[in-house]
Amino acid sequence: MDETLADLLALLDLERIEVNLFRGLSPRTGWQRVFGGQVLGQALVAALRTVEGRGVHSFHGYFLRPGDPKVPILYDVDRIRDGRSFTTRRVVAIQHGRAIFNMAASFQVAEGGFDHQESMPEVPGPDGLPNETELRARYAHKIPEELRQVFTRDRPIEIRPVDPVDEFDPEKAPAHQSIWFRTAAAMPDDPAIHQCVLAYASDMNLLDTCLRPHAVLWTNPKFQSASLDHAMWFHRPFRTDQWLLYRTDSPSASGARGFNRGSIFTQEGELVASCTQEGLIRMHDD
């Protein structure tokens, strides 16, 4: 298995320290706060460890405080309800004695029923598109030296943007984007692992969508951004080691917040998941 993907799966393999209490670690990447997708994925793993025979169909989470990558994160699971068809869990992520994130997740017994979906947008396929690492290599000279190694390192998720922008010299663009992505190597067959990896990956690029019309350089010391919440719905089976299209758009930005939506399709056009996120986007005067 690819080393970066193995590291991601190890990151999601939480340590059980009590019946409903789990501990997760953060990678040493040099970032000053924990990546939101990591907290999403780990919280979902914690919830899944308390559920049998049911898959997650949705979760809703709120980011309360920045995560500290230097110390472990504790995930406390509340078994709110176990019904005949649905199961509900609440997860609170804790650091330094305070909640940094909470999530409500719902699980369902597999069922058949009515079936329809929106069509996948017509975009170029992943073959022949440069990946994110190749694109960043083209403007590596613009990346601040203290960030260059972080931004050009190998990653567990390969991303191929359909309509890329220069992250360090952006131009104004429409408030939507499309990217193809998949894991850097083959994954285990367990569907729950694929759901947790998709939750992790869903936080990539989503908040960026509401910044495209404003051509904001995120390294600007006056600019502040952070994820505020994240919700996700799983519709159909999928594999994260096969190409998935992530189509995102931002219908609104106001009040120092940007709202973003995402739809995730297989290469064959099946809609497998949807997500939404609102983020803080604030420009300070001083």
Buried (B, 14 or more C-beta within 10 A) or exposed (E): BBEBBEEBBEBBEBEEEEEBBBBBBBBEEEEEEBBBBBBBBBBBBBBBBBBEEBBBBBBBBBBBBEBBBEEBBBBBBBBEEBEEEEBBBBBBBBBEEEBBBBBBBBBBEEEEEEEEBEEBEEBEEBEEBEBBBEBBBEEEEBBEEEEBEEBBEEBBBBBBBBEBBBBBEBEEBEBBBBBBBBBBBEBEEEBBBBBBBBBBBBBBBBBBBBBBBBEBEBEEEEBEBBBBBBBBBBBEEBBBBBBBBBBBBBEEBEEEBBBBBBBBBBBEEBBBBBBBBBBBBEEEEE
